[in-house]
């Protein structure tokens, strides 16, 4: 289990996952900028990510002389399978619904993580977390209802699957306490191979491959490594909340680059999600600070009361 009670490690985890969430916010804009067919884009993105992972591992192993495990045992294999399926469902979501729908539904990752942590790790959510879940369910319901009306229900369903699978991978990483930083990067080769098999008869179709190569070689490895490393220092729900950065920023980048404006109902549902998560995050920070003060007071005056 990760040492989340150590303030220094907790701060380190916050920094790492914040960098990951920020890098991830550029994923959809770069995918859209490539102007490609879904399987061509997925193959390029995944194989580029795999190549970067191998190169980084080689530098760490042979140039720096540090032993790094690419996939830490059976639990790493299982996490890798989850991350591989995530790549497929995520890409299907991006190509079959709006950017706002994808990222707002992905915001539910933290709540899925809270539920899974309760079931498998015995970390019972607080009453405040339950209240946040209820608000987020209402927000997602509005977005999905809008997807039904606009014919984007398949894309919305793939986004929901992505959120659940990500939460599962985060919870598994949290339970194992192992270093999973390379797992989503190395196992990216599997969705890459699957995408090559599923290429259309017309062959590879990406109008601007530079965007997707930059995404796969730099941004995705950085994002996935940071977000996969986060559970060593933070709880699963906390890591999930850093996907909120993508929720807030990705629609802004897409609006600036492509003038893609979300519907009113999607904005209302997304606002409910964001406000619920922000309120929950502030509540968690206050609770941690209060617990730390009480712990310090008990250590200073152990025989009082």
DOLUMZA-331400 format. One record per residue (C-alpha): residue number from 1; residue in three letters; chain; x negated, y negated, z negated. Coordinates in Angstrom, 1 decimal, decimal comma. Each point is the difference from the previous one (the first is absolute). Layout:
<rec NUM 'ala' 'A' <X Y Z>>
...
This chain:
<rec 1 'unk' 'A' <0,0 0,0 0,0>>
<rec 2 'unk' 'A' <-1,4 -3,5 0,8>>
<rec 3 'unk' 'A' <-1,1 -2,3 -2,7>>
<rec 4 'unk' 'A' <2,6 -2,7 0,3>>
<rec 5 'unk' 'A' <-0,3 -1,0 -3,6>>
<rec 6 'unk' 'A' <-3,4 -1,6 0,7>>
<rec 7 'unk' 'A' <0,6 -3,7 0,9>>
<rec 8 'unk' 'A' <-3,1 -0,1 2,2>>
<rec 9 'unk' 'A' <1,0 3,1 2,0>>
<rec 10 'unk' 'A' <3,6 -1,4 0,2>>
<rec 11 'unk' 'A' <-1,3 -3,3 1,5>>
<rec 12 'unk' 'A' <-2,2 2,0 2,4>>
<rec 13 'unk' 'A' <3,0 2,0 1,1>>
<rec 14 'unk' 'A' <2,1 -3,2 0,5>>
<rec 15 'unk' 'A' <-2,7 -1,5 2,2>>
<rec 16 'unk' 'A' <-0,5 3,1 2,1>>
<rec 17 'unk' 'A' <3,7 0,6 0,6>>
<rec 18 'unk' 'A' <0,6 -3,7 0,7>>
<rec 19 'unk' 'A' <-2,6 0,1 2,8>>
<rec 20 'unk' 'A' <1,6 3,1 1,3>>
<rec 21 'unk' 'A' <3,5 -1,5 0,1>>
<rec 22 'unk' 'A' <-1,3 -3,2 1,7>>
<rec 23 'unk' 'A' <-1,8 2,0 2,7>>
<rec 24 'unk' 'A' <3,1 2,2 0,5>>
<rec 25 'unk' 'A' <2,1 -3,1 0,7>>
<rec 26 'unk' 'A' <-1,7 -0,5 3,4>>
<rec 27 'unk' 'A' <0,8 3,6 1,1>>
<rec 28 'unk' 'A' <3,3 -0,6 1,7>>
<rec 29 'unk' 'A' <-1,1 -3,3 1,7>>
<rec 30 'unk' 'A' <-3,0 1,8 1,5>>
<rec 31 'unk' 'A' <2,1 2,9 1,1>>
<rec 32 'unk' 'A' <2,5 -2,3 1,7>>
<rec 33 'unk' 'A' <-2,9 -2,0 1,6>>
<rec 34 'unk' 'A' <-1,4 3,1 1,7>>
<rec 35 'unk' 'A' <3,2 0,3 2,1>>
<rec 36 'unk' 'A' <-0,2 3,7 0,3>>
<rec 37 'unk' 'A' <2,1 3,2 0,1>>
<rec 38 'unk' 'A' <0,5 1,5 -3,5>>
<rec 39 'unk' 'A' <-2,0 3,2 0,4>>
<rec 40 'unk' 'A' <-2,9 -1,8 1,8>>
<rec 41 'unk' 'A' <-0,2 -2,6 -2,8>>
<rec 42 'unk' 'A' <0,2 2,7 -2,8>>
<rec 43 'unk' 'A' <-2,7 2,1 1,7>>
<rec 44 'unk' 'A' <-2,4 -3,0 0,4>>
<rec 45 'unk' 'A' <0,7 -1,3 -3,6>>
<rec 46 'unk' 'A' <-0,4 3,4 -1,6>>
<rec 47 'unk' 'A' <-3,1 1,1 1,8>>
<rec 48 'unk' 'A' <-1,7 -3,3 -0,5>>
<rec 49 'unk' 'A' <0,7 0,2 -3,7>>
<rec 50 'unk' 'A' <-1,5 3,5 -0,1>>
<rec 51 'unk' 'A' <-3,1 -1,2 1,7>>
<rec 52 'unk' 'A' <-0,5 -2,8 -2,4>>
<rec 53 'unk' 'A' <0,5 2,4 -3,0>>
<rec 54 'unk' 'A' <-2,7 2,3 1,3>>
<rec 55 'unk' 'A' <-2,4 -2,8 0,7>>
<rec 56 'unk' 'A' <0,6 -1,5 -3,5>>
<rec 57 'unk' 'A' <-0,5 3,5 -1,6>>
<rec 58 'unk' 'A' <-3,2 0,5 1,9>>
<rec 59 'unk' 'A' <-1,4 -3,3 -1,1>>
<rec 60 'unk' 'A' <0,9 0,6 -3,7>>
<rec 61 'unk' 'A' <-1,3 3,6 0,1>>
<rec 62 'unk' 'A' <-3,2 -0,3 2,0>>
<rec 63 'unk' 'A' <-1,0 -3,7 -0,1>>
<rec 64 'unk' 'A' <0,9 -0,6 -3,7>>
<rec 65 'unk' 'A' <-0,5 3,5 -1,2>>
<rec 66 'unk' 'A' <3,3 0,2 -1,8>>
<rec 67 'unk' 'A' <2,1 3,2 0,0>>
<rec 68 'unk' 'A' <3,6 -0,8 1,0>>
<rec 69 'unk' 'A' <2,8 2,6 0,4>>
<rec 70 'unk' 'A' <2,1 -0,6 3,1>>
<rec 71 'unk' 'A' <2,9 2,2 -1,2>>
<rec 72 'unk' 'A' <0,0 0,9 -3,7>>
<rec 73 'unk' 'A' <1,3 3,6 0,0>>
<rec 74 'unk' 'A' <3,6 1,2 0,6>>
<rec 75 'unk' 'A' <1,5 -3,1 -1,5>>
<rec 76 'unk' 'A' <-1,9 -2,1 2,5>>
<rec 77 'unk' 'A' <1,3 2,2 2,8>>
<rec 78 'unk' 'A' <3,6 -0,5 -1,2>>
<rec 79 'unk' 'A' <-0,5 -3,7 -0,3>>
<rec 80 'unk' 'A' <-1,5 -0,1 3,5>>
<rec 81 'unk' 'A' <3,0 1,8 1,4>>
<rec 82 'unk' 'A' <2,3 -2,6 -1,5>>
<rec 83 'unk' 'A' <-2,1 -2,8 1,4>>
<rec 84 'unk' 'A' <-0,1 1,6 3,4>>
<rec 85 'unk' 'A' <3,8 0,3 0,2>>
<rec 86 'unk' 'A' <0,2 -3,6 -1,3>>
<rec 87 'unk' 'A' <-1,9 -1,2 3,1>>
<rec 88 'unk' 'A' <2,6 1,7 2,2>>
<rec 89 'unk' 'A' <3,1 -1,2 -1,8>>
<rec 90 'unk' 'A' <-1,5 -3,5 -0,3>>
<rec 91 'unk' 'A' <-0,7 -0,4 3,7>>
<rec 92 'unk' 'A' <3,4 1,3 0,9>>
<rec 93 'unk' 'A' <1,5 -2,6 -2,4>>
<rec 94 'unk' 'A' <-2,0 -2,8 1,5>>
<rec 95 'unk' 'A' <1,1 0,9 3,6>>
<rec 96 'unk' 'A' <3,7 0,5 -0,9>>
<rec 97 'unk' 'A' <1,0 -2,8 -2,3>>
<rec 98 'unk' 'A' <-1,1 -3,6 -0,8>>
<rec 99 'unk' 'A' <-3,1 -0,9 -2,0>>
<rec 100 'unk' 'A' <2,1 -1,5 -2,8>>
<rec 101 'unk' 'A' <2,0 3,2 -0,4>>
<rec 102 'unk' 'A' <-3,1 2,2 -0,1>>
<rec 103 'unk' 'A' <-1,9 -2,0 -2,6>>
<rec 104 'unk' 'A' <3,1 -0,8 -2,2>>
<rec 105 'unk' 'A' <0,9 3,7 -0,1>>
<rec 106 'unk' 'A' <-3,7 0,9 -0,7>>
<rec 107 'unk' 'A' <0,3 -2,3 -3,1>>
<rec 108 'unk' 'A' <1,9 2,9 -1,5>>
<rec 109 'unk' 'A' <-3,2 2,0 -0,3>>
<rec 110 'unk' 'A' <-0,6 -1,3 -3,5>>
<rec 111 'unk' 'A' <3,4 1,2 -1,2>>
<rec 112 'unk' 'A' <-0,5 3,4 1,6>>
<rec 113 'unk' 'A' <-3,3 0,2 -1,8>>
<rec 114 'unk' 'A' <1,6 -0,8 -3,3>>
<rec 115 'unk' 'A' <2,6 2,8 0,5>>
<rec 116 'unk' 'A' <-2,7 2,5 1,0>>
<rec 117 'unk' 'A' <-2,3 -1,0 -2,8>>
<rec 118 'unk' 'A' <2,9 0,6 -2,4>>
<rec 119 'unk' 'A' <0,7 3,4 1,4>>
<rec 120 'unk' 'A' <-3,5 1,3 0,5>>
<rec 121 'unk' 'A' <-2,2 -2,0 -2,4>>
<rec 122 'unk' 'A' <2,4 -0,5 -2,9>>
<rec 123 'unk' 'A' <-0,3 -3,8 0,3>>
<rec 124 'unk' 'A' <3,6 -1,0 -0,7>>
<rec 125 'unk' 'A' <1,0 -3,3 1,6>>
<rec 126 'unk' 'A' <1,0 -2,8 -2,4>>
<rec 127 'unk' 'A' <3,6 -1,4 0,0>>
<rec 128 'unk' 'A' <-1,4 -3,0 1,9>>
<rec 129 'unk' 'A' <-1,3 2,3 2,7>>
<rec 130 'unk' 'A' <3,4 1,7 0,3>>
<rec 131 'unk' 'A' <1,7 -3,4 0,4>>
<rec 132 'unk' 'A' <-2,6 -0,9 2,7>>
<rec 133 'unk' 'A' <0,8 3,3 1,8>>
<rec 134 'unk' 'A' <3,7 -0,8 0,0>>
<rec 135 'unk' 'A' <-0,6 -3,5 1,5>>
<rec 136 'unk' 'A' <-2,4 1,5 2,6>>
<rec 137 'unk' 'A' <2,6 2,7 1,0>>
<rec 138 'unk' 'A' <2,5 -2,9 0,7>>
<rec 139 'unk' 'A' <-2,6 -1,8 2,1>>
<rec 140 'unk' 'A' <-0,9 3,0 2,0>>
<rec 141 'unk' 'A' <3,7 0,8 0,5>>
<rec 142 'unk' 'A' <0,5 -3,4 1,6>>
<rec 143 'unk' 'A' <-2,9 0,5 2,4>>
<rec 144 'unk' 'A' <1,0 3,5 0,9>>
<rec 145 'unk' 'A' <3,6 -1,1 0,6>>
<rec 146 'unk' 'A' <-1,4 -2,7 2,3>>
<rec 147 'unk' 'A' <-2,0 2,7 1,8>>
<rec 148 'unk' 'A' <3,2 2,0 0,5>>
<rec 149 'unk' 'A' <1,6 -3,0 1,6>>
<rec 150 'unk' 'A' <-2,9 -0,8 2,3>>
<rec 151 'unk' 'A' <-0,8 3,6 1,0>>
<rec 152 'unk' 'A' <-3,3 0,2 -1,9>>
<rec 153 'unk' 'A' <1,0 2,7 -2,4>>
<rec 154 'unk' 'A' <-2,7 2,5 1,2>>
<rec 155 'unk' 'A' <-2,7 -2,6 -0,6>>
<rec 156 'unk' 'A' <1,4 -0,9 -3,4>>
<rec 157 'unk' 'A' <0,1 3,8 -0,9>>
<rec 158 'unk' 'A' <-3,6 0,4 1,0>>
<rec 159 'unk' 'A' <-1,0 -3,0 -2,1>>
<rec 160 'unk' 'A' <1,8 1,6 -3,0>>
<rec 161 'unk' 'A' <-1,8 3,3 0,6>>
<rec 162 'unk' 'A' <-3,3 -1,9 0,1>>
<rec 163 'unk' 'A' <0,7 -1,7 -3,3>>
<rec 164 'unk' 'A' <0,8 3,4 -1,7>>
<rec 165 'unk' 'A' <-3,0 1,7 1,5>>
<rec 166 'unk' 'A' <-2,4 -2,8 -1,0>>
<rec 167 'unk' 'A' <1,4 0,1 -3,5>>
<rec 168 'unk' 'A' <-0,6 3,8 -0,1>>
<rec 169 'unk' 'A' <-3,6 -0,4 1,1>>
<rec 170 'unk' 'A' <-0,6 -2,8 -2,6>>
<rec 171 'unk' 'A' <1,5 2,1 -2,8>>
<rec 172 'unk' 'A' <-2,0 3,0 1,0>>
<rec 173 'unk' 'A' <-3,2 -2,1 0,0>>
<rec 174 'unk' 'A' <0,9 -1,4 -3,4>>
<rec 175 'unk' 'A' <0,7 3,5 -1,4>>
<rec 176 'unk' 'A' <-3,3 1,4 1,3>>
<rec 177 'unk' 'A' <-2,2 -2,9 -1,1>>
<rec 178 'unk' 'A' <-2,3 0,9 2,9>>
<rec 179 'unk' 'A' <-1,6 -2,4 2,5>>
<rec 180 'unk' 'A' <2,4 0,0 2,9>>
<rec 181 'unk' 'A' <-1,6 -2,9 1,9>>
<rec 182 'unk' 'A' <-1,0 2,0 3,1>>
<rec 183 'unk' 'A' <3,0 2,3 0,1>>
<rec 184 'unk' 'A' <2,5 -2,1 2,0>>
<rec 185 'unk' 'A' <-2,9 -1,1 2,3>>
<rec 186 'unk' 'A' <-1,3 3,5 0,8>>
<rec 187 'unk' 'A' <3,4 1,6 0,4>>
<rec 188 'unk' 'A' <1,0 -2,7 2,5>>
<rec 189 'unk' 'A' <-1,5 2,3 2,6>>
<rec 190 'unk' 'A' <3,1 2,3 -0,3>>
<rec 191 'unk' 'A' <2,6 -2,6 1,1>>
<rec 192 'unk' 'A' <-2,5 -1,1 2,6>>
<rec 193 'unk' 'A' <-0,1 3,4 1,5>>
<rec 194 'unk' 'A' <3,8 0,4 -0,2>>
<rec 195 'unk' 'A' <0,4 -3,3 1,8>>
<rec 196 'unk' 'A' <-2,4 1,1 2,8>>
<rec 197 'unk' 'A' <2,1 3,1 0,5>>
<rec 198 'unk' 'A' <3,2 -2,1 0,1>>
<rec 199 'unk' 'A' <-1,3 -2,6 2,6>>
<rec 200 'unk' 'A' <2,4 -0,6 2,8>>
<rec 201 'unk' 'A' <-0,6 1,4 3,5>>
<rec 202 'unk' 'A' <-1,1 -3,4 1,1>>
<rec 203 'unk' 'A' <-3,0 0,3 -2,3>>
<rec 204 'unk' 'A' <-1,6 -2,5 -2,4>>
<rec 205 'unk' 'A' <1,8 -3,4 -0,1>>
<rec 206 'unk' 'A' <-1,4 -2,8 -2,0>>
<rec 207 'unk' 'A' <-0,2 -3,5 1,6>>
<rec 208 'unk' 'A' <-2,3 -1,6 -2,5>>
<rec 209 'unk' 'A' <-2,0 2,8 -1,7>>
<rec 210 'unk' 'A' <-2,3 -2,4 -1,7>>
<rec 211 'unk' 'A' <2,6 -0,9 -2,6>>
<rec 212 'unk' 'A' <0,8 3,6 -0,9>>
<rec 213 'unk' 'A' <-3,7 0,9 -0,1>>
<rec 214 'unk' 'A' <-0,7 -2,8 -2,4>>
<rec 215 'unk' 'A' <2,9 1,2 -2,1>>
<rec 216 'unk' 'A' <-1,2 3,6 0,0>>
<rec 217 'unk' 'A' <-3,7 -0,6 -0,4>>
<rec 218 'unk' 'A' <0,2 -2,7 -2,7>>
<rec 219 'unk' 'A' <3,3 -1,0 -1,5>>
<rec 220 'unk' 'A' <1,7 3,4 -0,5>>
<rec 221 'unk' 'A' <-3,1 1,6 -1,5>>
<rec 222 'unk' 'A' <-0,4 -2,9 -2,4>>
<rec 223 'unk' 'A' <3,7 0,0 -1,0>>
<rec 224 'unk' 'A' <0,3 3,8 -0,4>>
<rec 225 'unk' 'A' <-3,3 0,3 -1,9>>
<rec 226 'unk' 'A' <1,0 -2,7 -2,5>>
<rec 227 'unk' 'A' <3,6 1,2 -0,5>>
<rec 228 'unk' 'A' <-1,1 3,6 -0,3>>
<rec 229 'unk' 'A' <-2,7 -1,0 -2,6>>
<rec 230 'unk' 'A' <2,4 -2,1 -2,0>>
<rec 231 'unk' 'A' <1,7 2,9 -1,9>>
<rec 232 'unk' 'A' <-3,3 0,7 -1,8>>
<rec 233 'unk' 'A' <0,5 -3,3 -1,9>>
<rec 234 'unk' 'A' <3,7 -0,8 0,2>>
<rec 235 'unk' 'A' <3,3 1,7 -0,5>>
<rec 236 'unk' 'A' <1,8 1,3 3,1>>
<rec 237 'unk' 'A' <2,8 -2,7 -0,2>>
<rec 238 'unk' 'A' <-2,7 -2,7 -0,3>>
<rec 239 'unk' 'A' <-1,8 1,2 3,1>>
<rec 240 'unk' 'A' <3,3 0,3 1,8>>
<rec 241 'unk' 'A' <0,7 -3,7 -0,8>>
<rec 242 'unk' 'A' <-3,0 -1,1 2,0>>
<rec 243 'unk' 'A' <1,8 1,1 3,1>>
<rec 244 'unk' 'A' <2,1 -3,1 -0,8>>
<rec 245 'unk' 'A' <-2,7 -2,1 1,6>>
<rec 246 'unk' 'A' <0,8 1,6 3,3>>
<rec 247 'unk' 'A' <3,7 -0,5 -0,7>>
<rec 248 'unk' 'A' <-0,5 -3,8 -0,4>>
<rec 249 'unk' 'A' <-2,8 -0,7 2,5>>
<rec 250 'unk' 'A' <0,7 2,4 3,0>>
<rec 251 'unk' 'A' <3,3 -1,7 1,0>>
<rec 252 'unk' 'A' <-1,8 -3,4 -0,2>>
<rec 253 'unk' 'A' <-2,8 1,2 2,3>>
<rec 254 'unk' 'A' <2,5 1,5 2,5>>
<rec 255 'unk' 'A' <2,2 -3,1 -0,1>>
<rec 256 'unk' 'A' <-3,1 -2,2 0,8>>
<rec 257 'unk' 'A' <-1,3 2,3 2,7>>
<rec 258 'unk' 'A' <3,2 1,3 1,6>>
<rec 259 'unk' 'A' <2,9 -2,3 -1,2>>
<rec 260 'unk' 'A' <1,8 3,1 -1,3>>
<rec 261 'unk' 'A' <2,5 -1,4 -2,5>>
<rec 262 'unk' 'A' <1,7 2,4 -2,5>>
<rec 263 'unk' 'A' <3,8 0,0 -0,2>>
<rec 264 'unk' 'A' <1,7 -1,8 -2,9>>
<rec 265 'unk' 'A' <1,1 3,3 -1,6>>
<rec 266 'unk' 'A' <-3,5 1,4 0,2>>
<rec 267 'unk' 'A' <-1,4 -3,2 -1,6>>
<rec 268 'unk' 'A' <2,5 0,3 -2,8>>
<rec 269 'unk' 'A' <-0,8 3,6 -0,7>>
<rec 270 'unk' 'A' <-3,8 -0,7 0,3>>
<rec 271 'unk' 'A' <0,4 -2,9 -2,4>>
<rec 272 'unk' 'A' <1,7 2,2 -2,6>>
<rec 273 'unk' 'A' <-2,9 2,5 0,3>>
<rec 274 'unk' 'A' <-2,7 -2,5 -0,3>>
<rec 275 'unk' 'A' <1,6 -1,8 -3,0>>
<rec 276 'unk' 'A' <0,7 3,2 -1,8>>
<rec 277 'unk' 'A' <-3,6 1,2 0,5>>
<rec 278 'unk' 'A' <-1,5 -3,4 -1,1>>
<rec 279 'unk' 'A' <2,2 -0,1 -3,1>>
<rec 280 'unk' 'A' <-1,1 3,6 -0,8>>
<rec 281 'unk' 'A' <-3,6 -0,8 0,6>>
<rec 282 'unk' 'A' <0,1 -3,1 -2,3>>
<rec 283 'unk' 'A' <1,8 2,1 -2,7>>
<rec 284 'unk' 'A' <-2,8 2,7 0,3>>
<rec 285 'unk' 'A' <-2,7 -2,6 -0,4>>
<rec 286 'unk' 'A' <1,6 -1,5 -3,1>>
<rec 287 'unk' 'A' <0,5 3,5 -1,5>>
<rec 288 'unk' 'A' <-3,6 0,9 0,5>>
<rec 289 'unk' 'A' <-1,2 -3,3 -1,5>>
<rec 290 'unk' 'A' <2,3 0,5 -3,0>>
<rec 291 'unk' 'A' <-1,2 3,6 -0,5>>
<rec 292 'unk' 'A' <-3,6 -1,1 0,2>>
<rec 293 'unk' 'A' <0,6 -2,7 -2,6>>
<rec 294 'unk' 'A' <1,7 2,5 -2,3>>
<rec 295 'unk' 'A' <-2,8 2,5 0,5>>
<rec 296 'unk' 'A' <-2,7 -2,6 -0,8>>
<rec 297 'unk' 'A' <1,9 -1,1 -3,1>>
<rec 298 'unk' 'A' <0,3 3,6 -1,2>>
<rec 299 'unk' 'A' <-3,7 0,6 0,5>>
<rec 300 'unk' 'A' <-0,9 -3,2 -1,9>>
<rec 301 'unk' 'A' <2,4 0,7 -3,0>>
<rec 302 'unk' 'A' <0,3 3,8 -0,1>>
<rec 303 'unk' 'A' <1,4 0,2 -3,5>>
<rec 304 'unk' 'A' <2,7 -2,7 0,2>>
<rec 305 'unk' 'A' <3,7 1,0 -0,1>>
